[in-house]
Amino acid sequence: MQPGQSPLPLEGVVVVDASRMLPGAVLARMLLDLGARVIKIEDPRTGDLMRYTPPTIDGIGVGFCVFFRGAESVTCDLRSPAGGELLRALAGKADVLIESLRPGTLDRWGLGLDGLRAANPALITVSLPGFASGDAVGHDLNFTAMSGLLDRLQGPGIPAVQLADCTAGTLACSAILAALLRRHRTGEGGHISQPLAQAPLQFMTWVWAEAATGAEPISQRLLGGSIAAYGTYRCGDGLDLAVGCLEPKFWIAFTQVIGLPELAPTG
């Protein structure tokens, strides 16, 4: 911290991250940026698969480098008695514990979240399951399609970013902040479950509300490229220009900047 700089809001908060892959990585990055100390649990045999996901630098995936910059890491086989003891010890002193294993896995290993919270009543446990109930599994594309969001995205093909995974991590961070505030007031921890399948639903609320009215969706009326002031245009250099000038004053200013004021009435 620089002289005169205010401490980060989560300074002093200890997070044990036993999750794997992108949803937990997004969550860990956000908590790190807010000042938390993140201790990442990794399987001694494989580590987090993000370590090996290309492209790599010096053999380490760049995604792992950017998401876990500033985190601490410890190898721990949670299936073993020694690994279980290590997790219990870490959870006993932590503020937050994150996991993304299939439901029931930690219970089978004798590391159920209820037991960890009983040993540390102030602990906030966070699960990132695929679905709210059951042990079904899936990937980001499955969750995005099931929510209906994939159908709403413009153009064919698969999204180039993992919308469900990233949104789940972001929503979980918000829930953790609320849980920390509640704990500050009551002294009690608690449990948070953020299913990946539910994360894309945030993008569908307005869509469903419009559908309920029977009106033409705004994505078709204004935001789907049907008007000149809101769309993408291929330029002479082969690059695309994104234009978002819905308000008349912005569209008029844009047409003047590009030297085509006669286009103002078309917006």
N, C-alpha and C positions, 0 to 999 in steps of 0.2 A: 504494500500500500504506500502510495506517495504521501509525503508530508502535506497535511491539510486536507487529505482526501478522506471522505467518510467511509467507514467500513462497509463491506458488502452485506446485504440483508441476511444472508445465511451463513455468515462467518461464525465458526464454532459448531455448526451442525455437521454431524458425522453420518454419512450415508454408506451402507454396505450394499453393493450392487452385485447380486448373484444372477442377473439376467444375461441374455445372450442376443446378439444381433441388433438390428436397427432400432426397434421401439425403445429398448432399454438404453441404447447408445444416445438417442436423441434426448431422453429424459436425463441421463447422466450429464450430458453436455450443458443442458439448461441449469441444472443444479450447481455444476461447477462454476458456470458463469455468474451465478448468484452468490458465490463465495463458499459453498459447501465443500467439505472434505469428502471425497469419494474414494472408497476402497473397493476395488473390483475383484471379485472372486472368479478365478479361472481354473478350469479342469487341467490338471498337470499333464494329461495325455495330449490334449489338443489345443488348449487355450480357447479363447473366443474365436469363432470362425472368421470374424471380421479382420483378424490379424493376417489372414492369408488371402483375403478377397482382393483380386487385382483391381487397379494397378498397385504395385508395391514400390516402396523405397527401402533399400537395404533389407529386403525380405519381409517387410511389414506393410500391410495394407494401408493405403493413405487414409481410408475411412476410419480405421482404428486410430490412426495418429491424430486426426483432427477432432474426433469425438471424445477421445479419452486423454487429450492433452491436459496435463496437470493432475490426473488421477493417479492413485497408488494401485498396485496390483499384487495379489498374493495367489499362489497356486493352492488349490484345496480340492481334494476328492471328497465330495459330499457323501458319497456312498460308503466311505470308510469311517470307522469309529473315530479316528484321529481328525478327519475332516469335519465330522459332525461336531466334535468338541470345539474345534476352531471356530466354526460358524456360530455356535452358541456363545462362545466368549466374545466374538465381535458384536453379535446382536445384543448381548447384555449391556454393552456400552454405547451402542449406536442410537441415533435418533430415528433413522429411516432404514428399512431393509426392502430391497427390490428383488423380485424373482419373476421368471417367465417360463418356468417348467410346466409341463402338463398337469392339470389339477390332480391332486392326490399323490404326486411324486414325492414331495417333501414329507408327507405323512408316512409313506412307506419306508422312508429312510430314517424315520424317527425324529424328523425336524419340522413338525407341523407348526404353522404360523401361530396357532392359538397357544401352543406351549411356549414359543419364543416370547410372545407378548405377556404371558403369565409370569415369566421370569423377569421381564422388564416391562412393567405396565405403561411406561411412557413411550414405548416403541411404536412407530407407525410402520405397518407392513403394507407393501404394495405388490399386487399381482397383475401381470400383463398376459392373461389367457387369450386364446383365440376367440372363444365365445363365452357368453355369460354363464352358461351351464353346460355340463357334459364335457367330454374329453376330445371332441372333434378338433381337427387341426386344419390349417390352411395357410396360404401365403397372401401377401398384400393384394395381388390381383384378384384372388377369390373374394376377399372382403370388400374390395372396391366395387366389384361387379354385383355382389349380393345386395349391397346398399342401394343400388340403382345409379350410383354416381358415374360409373363407367359409361352408361348410356347417355349421360348428360354432357360428357366431354366432347368437344368438337373434333371431328376428324376420326379416321379409322386408326386401328392399331392400339398398342399398349401404352399407358402413360409412362413417360421417361423418369418419373419420380415415384417413390413409394408413398402414396397419399395416406393410406390407412396406418402404416407403421409410424410415419412422422407425426400424424395427428394424434395417435394414441399416446406417444411420448409427451407431446405438448399438453394434452388434457390431463395426463397423470401428474405432470408438474403442477398444474393449477390446483389439482386436488390435494397434493402434498402441502402446498402453501396454506390452503384452507385448514388442513389437519394440524399443521404446526400452530396456526393461530388458535384453533380450538384447544390444543394442548396447553398453550400459554394461558388460556383462561381457566381450564379445568384440571390440568395436570395429567390428563389421560391421553394415551395413544389411541390407536384404532387400526382399522384395516380398510384399504382402498383396492377395488378391483376395476381395472380399465380394460375391458375386452377389446381386442383389435377390430372385431367385426362391427362394433358399435361406433368406432371412431369416425368413419366417413359419413355417418348420419348427420353430423354437424353441417355438412354441405347441402343436405337435402331438405332442410326445414322449410325454406322459402319455396322450393319447388313443390313440395307437398301442399303447402298452404295455397299456392296458386291453383294447383290441380283441383283442390276442394271447391274452388269458386267456379270452375269450368271455364275460366277466362284463358285467353292465349298467354302462355308463359312469357315473362319479360325477356328471357333468353332468346325467344323468337322475335319479339317485338323490337327490342333495342340492343341486346347484348350478343346476338348471334351472327353479326356481320351483315345484317340486312339494311343498315343505314351507313352512309358514307363516313359519318363522324366517329364510328366505333368499329374498327376492324384492322386487319393487317394487309399490307401492300408490298408486293415484290418490287424492289427498286432496280435501277439500272446496273448496280454493282453486284446484283444477285442476292443481296441481303434483304430481309423483311423489315419493314417499318411498322411498328404498332402505334395506332392512332386511337386515342381515347379522349374525345372532345365533345361529350354529350351536351354540355351547356352551350348555347348559341355564342356567347361572348368568347369562349375558348375556341370554338370552331372557326369563327370569323378571324380571330387572331392567327390561327394556324394557316388559314388560306392566304393571309397576307404575308406571313413569314416565308411560305414556299413560292410566293410570287404568282399565285393564282386566285386573286380575290373574287374572280367571277364564279368560283365554286361555292361561295358562301351560301347561296340559296339551296344547295343540294344537301346540306348537313341535316 
